[in-house]
């Protein structure tokens, strides 16, 4: 599994890098009342490689209620390439004075949180379950339906 950490700040903008620079403005968060998703997408096609519902057991908010953690399956980041994280509006809500607090605006642009992965498989291939020891082609899987 690959663990990813997301910090939420008072402006309700979501950051994952350089979080230590803005530690005084971190807000408390909690899960929403209805489903919202965090998606790992492959660039430039924006194909969803993996998505997780923030209401699921696979998304954890730390004990201080300031950081969201989720893990991706081993195969999700096994292919060389450019990826981005997209987060639905309201994936978490702030712990405000009101019952639910303000929903986070999310990340809708693939240019906001993009990164490059030097994976073990070439473009178009990913690690094959259950042992994740060899690369298999996934071009037919990546077509939209």
QUIGIFEN-V99419 format. One record per residue. N is the residue number from 1. RES is the residue in one letter. BURIAL is # if it has 24 or more other ideal C-beta (glycine too) atoms within 12 Angstrom, else .. Layout:
BEGIN
n: <N,N>
res: <RES,RES>
burial: <BURIAL,BURIAL>
END
This chain:
BEGIN
n: <1,2,3,4,5,6,7,8,9,10,11,12,13,14,15,16,17,18,19,20,21,22,23,24,25,26,27,28,29,30,31,32,33,34,35,36,37,38,39,40,41,42,43,44,45,46,47,48,49,50,51,52,53,54,55,56,57,58,59,60,61,62,63,64,65,66,67,68,69,70,71,72,73,74,75,76,77,78,79,80,81,82,83,84,85,86,87,88,89,90,91,92,93,94,95,96,97,98,99,100,101,102,103,104,105,106,107,108,109,110,111,112,113,114,115,116,117,118,119,120,121,122,123,124,125,126,127,128,129,130,131,132,133,134,135,136,137,138,139,140,141,142,143,144,145>
res: <X,X,X,X,X,X,X,X,X,X,X,X,X,X,X,X,X,X,X,X,X,X,X,X,X,X,X,X,X,X,X,X,X,X,X,X,X,X,X,X,X,X,X,X,X,X,X,X,X,X,X,X,X,X,X,X,X,X,X,X,X,X,X,X,X,X,X,X,X,X,X,X,X,X,X,X,X,X,X,X,X,X,X,X,X,X,X,X,X,X,X,X,X,X,X,X,X,X,X,X,X,X,X,X,X,X,X,X,X,X,X,X,X,X,X,X,X,X,X,X,X,X,X,X,X,X,X,X,X,X,X,X,X,X,X,X,X,X,X,X,X,X,X,X,X>
burial: <.,.,.,#,#,#,#,#,#,.,.,#,#,#,#,#,.,.,.,.,.,.,.,.,.,#,#,#,#,#,#,#,.,.,.,#,#,#,#,#,#,#,#,.,.,.,#,#,#,#,#,#,.,#,#,.,.,.,#,#,#,.,.,.,.,#,#,#,#,#,.,#,.,.,#,#,#,#,#,.,#,#,#,#,#,#,#,#,.,#,#,#,#,#,.,.,.,.,.,.,#,#,#,#,.,#,#,.,.,#,.,.,#,.,.,.,#,.,#,.,#,.,#,.,.,#,#,.,.,.,.,.,.,.,.,.,.,#,.,.,.,.,.,.,.>
END
